């Protein structure tokens, strides 16, 4: 398993809240446990106290994405480093999967955490995963959805660094909104041009009448 895989932990946590919409799904210990996905042994450590602690880590991770999305690379790295220092992990070689041909373990790197609580374990993995993604692909690959008011976090893995939205749904919504805006602009333009032409013709006609009266 590539260590950058763990960056999804950060995205999942950040996206439990949509500030602009006033939505927050991180309201119970069950919601905390759901964030761990298949890692149920770690999820079972979660208690009600972790709800508040998870929210605090979430705010700090969102700040990393906000700094990166705003082009402030140094701030993004500083914020991420503060999380790494507070929530350390120990890389280990793991072999719980097996090769199909000879039954030998499929060795890969694994992030082993030694947390005092569920929040510390999750934060350690999320921060380390995000750090690997940042150093592998660049700070500008951390973004926030441009389809307002969404602002969900995403990781850009496109070949041309072109991603701007957290999902196909938001991309479609933004494209439809842009299309409608262009159509409204096109519809208004002939009307404005027509009024301008009418005013020009009226001014010209008025000038012609004045010239005719002076000549009499």
Residue pairs with C-beta under 8 A, 6 or more apart in sequence:
1 94
1 108
1 109
1 110
2 108
2 109
2 132
3 91
3 109
3 111
3 128
3 129
3 132
4 129
4 132
4 133
4 136
4 137
5 129
6 111
6 125
6 126
6 128
6 129
6 130
6 132
7 126
7 129
7 130
7 132
7 133
7 155
8 129
8 155
9 35
9 122
9 125
9 126
9 129
10 61
10 64
10 126
10 127
10 129
10 130
10 153
11 153
11 154
11 155
12 35
12 37
13 26
13 35
13 54
13 57
13 58
13 61
13 122
13 126
14 58
14 61
14 62
14 65
14 152
14 153
15 152
15 153
15 166
16 24
16 25
16 26
16 31
16 35
16 58
17 23
17 24
17 25
17 26
17 55
17 58
17 62
18 24
18 149
18 150
18 151
18 152
19 151
20 148
20 149
20 150
20 151
21 149
21 150
25 31
26 32
26 51
26 54
26 55
26 58
27 51
28 51
29 46
29 47
29 48
29 50
29 51
31 51
32 43
32 46
32 50
32 51
32 54
32 118
33 43
33 44
33 46
34 43
35 43
35 54
35 122
36 42
36 43
36 46
36 118
36 122
42 113
42 118
42 121
42 122
43 118
45 115
45 117
45 118
45 121
46 118
47 117
47 118
49 117
50 117
50 118
50 119
53 117
53 119
54 119
54 122
57 83
57 119
57 122
57 123
57 126
60 79
60 82
60 83
61 83
61 126
61 127
61 130
61 153
62 153
63 79
64 76
64 79
64 80
64 83
64 130
64 142
65 76
65 142
65 143
65 144
65 153
66 144
67 73
67 75
67 76
67 79
68 76
68 134
68 139
68 140
68 142
68 143
69 142
69 143
69 144
71 140
73 139
73 140
76 134
76 139
76 142
77 134
77 139
80 127
80 130
80 131
80 134
83 123
83 127
84 127
84 128
84 131
86 123
87 113
87 115
87 120
87 123
87 124
87 127
88 124
89 111
89 112
89 113
89 124
89 125
89 128
90 111
90 112
90 113
90 114
91 109
91 110
91 111
91 112
92 109
92 110
92 111
92 112
93 107
93 108
93 109
93 110
94 107
94 108
94 109
94 110
95 105
95 106
95 107
95 108
96 105
97 105
97 106
97 108
98 104
98 105
98 106
99 105
99 106
111 124
111 125
111 128
111 129
113 120
113 121
113 124
113 125
115 121
115 124
130 142
133 141
133 142
133 155
134 141
134 142
137 155
137 156
137 157
138 161
140 156
140 161
141 155
141 156
141 157
141 161
142 153
142 155
142 156
143 153
143 154
143 155
143 156
143 163
143 164
144 151
144 152
144 153
144 154
144 166
145 151
145 152
145 153
145 154
145 164
145 165
145 166
145 167
145 170
146 164
146 165
146 174
147 165
147 166
147 170
147 171
147 173
147 174
150 165
150 166
150 170
152 166
152 167
152 170
153 166
154 163
154 165
154 166
154 167
156 162
156 163
157 163
164 171
164 174
165 171
165 174
